[in-house]
Amino acid sequence: MNTDENNTYSVKVIIIIIIIIIKEPVGLFRTERKRIDGLTLIPRQSGKSLCWDVTVTCPLAASYIEGAARQAGSTAEMIASRKEEKYIEVETRLVFQPIAMETLGVFSSSARQLLCSLDHRISSSSDEARETCFLFQRISVLLQHFNAVLLHD
């Protein structure tokens, strides 16, 4: 798929689910050590905007291998819970959503729930039942590109 098709798909997704976002907003925290990856300008739930932080982790790293050997997805779950602790102060003003993925393709449960809810909104707006599959496929391809860059360097 070429760049124009990717851009068209991205615009279509944003228009369909009617979410206007700010990428890496500044000024939400007193310290700049904390910086979320995105924020919706239109409130999502209870009058609060949705903000998120995306993390991709390798379960084969020495510090994670023991937990990963016991249960698939444990690394993503651990990273998601760490992100929730890091951004606990945001909960009063925003709905925070950690999006944690493993390089082997496993999503944290909270990330899967968010993506499924977005998929439902996309599918119902576009009348295309396969949109759910398309979103997960796109993310999987991005993850494969990420892995290729890591292995290349």
N, C-alpha and C positions, 0 to 999 in steps of 0.2 A: 504494500500500500504506500502511495507517495505522500509527500508532505501536505499537499492540498487536500487529499482525502482525509488525512488525520485531522487537519484543522477543521474541515467541514464536520467531521464526526464530533469533535470536541465542542464546537459551537452548537451543534444539534442537541447534544446531551445537556449543555448548560441551559439552552432555551427551553427544552422540554421540561426539565425539572424546576425551572424558574428559580434559580439560585444565583444571586450576584455575590461574588466573593472578593475579598482582599487577600492577596498572597503575602505572607509574612508580615502581618501588621506590626507596627511599632507603637510603643507608648501604652501597652496594656499592663505592663508590669513595672514595678519600681526599679528592678534591676534588669539589665539587658542580658543576663545569663539565661533568662527564660524567654523563649521566642517561639510562638506557635507557628505552624506552617500555613494556616489559612483560617479565614473567618467569613461567615455569611453576613451580608448586610441586611437581609430580610430575616426576621425572627423565625425560628424553626419550631420551638416548643416552649410553651408557657411564657411567651413574650421575650424569650432569650435567643440570641443568635448562636449558631453552632460554630465551634472552633475545633481544630484538630491538629494533631502532630503525628507525622508519619515516620516510622522507624523500620528499617530493614536490618535484620540481624542474622548472623550465621550460626546455626546450631552446632556446627562442627568445631567451633572455637573451643579451646581447652577449658575455658571457664563455664561453658554451657553443655559440653558433651555428655556429662553424667546424667543430667536431667533429660536431655534430648533422647538418650538411649532408653530411658524408662518410659517416656510418653511423647508421642509426636505432638508438636505444637506447644510444648511446655516452655520453650524459649520465648515464643511470641507472647504467650500469656504472662510470663514474668516481666517482659519489657513493657507490655501494656499496663500492668499494675504499677510499675515504677513511674510511668508517665502520669498515671492518675494521681499518684502521690505528689509528684513534682508540681502539678498544676491544680492542686486541691483548692487553692485560694480563688481560682477562677469560677468555681461552681456557683457562687452567689450571683455572678453577673452573666455568665455564659453557660451553654451546654458544652462540656468538653468531651471529645471523642478521640481516644488514642487509636491509631491505626498501626498495628504492629504485624509485620510479616517476616517469615523466615526465608532465607535465600533458596531453600528447597521447595518453597511454594505454599507453606502452611500459613493461614491467617489466624490472628487471635479471634476469639469468639465475638468480642465487641466490634472488631473490624468487619467480620462476616455479617453481623446484624445490621450495621450501618449500610454496607454495600447492598444487602438484600432489600432494605427499605428504599434505598435509592433506585434499585432495579425495579421494584414494584411501581414506583412513581414514574419511571421512564416507560415501562411497559404499558401502564394504563394510559399514559399520554400519547404514546405512539401507536397503540394497537398492534404492537409487534411483540409476541410472546417470547421471542428469542433474544430480546434486548438484554435480559438477565445473563444469558450465556455470553453475549458479546462483551459486556462490561468485564466479566471475570477473565475472558480471553485477552482483552486489551491489557489488563493488569498483569496477567501471566507473561505476556510478551514483553512488557516493560521490565518485569523482574528478570527475564532471560537476558535482556540487553544489559541490565545492571550486572548480572553474573558474568557476562562475556567481558565487560570492561574490567571487572575485578580480576578475572583470570588472565586477561591480556597484559595487564601491568605487572 
